[in-house]
Amino acid sequence: MARSKSSQRWLKEHFDDPYVKMAQKDGYRSRASYKLLEIQDKDKILRPGMTVVDLGSAPGGWSQVTSRIIGDKGTLIASDILPMDSIADVTFIQGDFTEDKVFEQILAAINNNPVHLVISDMAPNMSGIRTADQAGAMYLCELALDLASRVLRPGGDFLIKIFQGDGFDVYLKEVRSRFEKVQIRKPLSSRDRSREQYLLARGFKAE
């Protein structure tokens, strides 16, 4: 079957992308690794020995970056609906973290350790219908915030991908009510045409 012009453009853009080439050279599973590396360089959210939860982790780009920085004394629990090839010293839980069974597996893997950071680069499968895609993305953000609020230690941090659009302002207000400081990051490795941004929330206010 012949590829459409739009898919041909996407493939050309993808393989011409300098971050795709860098990922292949540096051994990262996706260009998304550089988004986290940029945020880490600016904000120093990862440190050796931390306990981190990575939501929507497949194919593993963020987990690779995280595991290398937190080291063998750190703990990383990664979860995704999709399968993810194993990474040394990373506990991967496949399934929908919004389901009780999967959430309980995540809690068991945390094993009562204080969680320092929850990260999420999740996005829904895009349909091309902007209103539906935005609603789906915001729903995932709400679920990730709920999980973070249940597992983070006092003073913990939360990093999540979010898309500008309906629901953004309400969500931002809710995050600000739960954390001491909230900043918006747009890494250089995030494509200009993408509406994605990253909320970095620091200093969780435990109840």
Summary of the structure (lengths in Angstrom):
residues: 207
radius of gyration: 16.9
end to end distance: 56.2
largest distance: 56.4
contacts: 630
relative contact order: 0.13
helix: 42%
strand: 24%
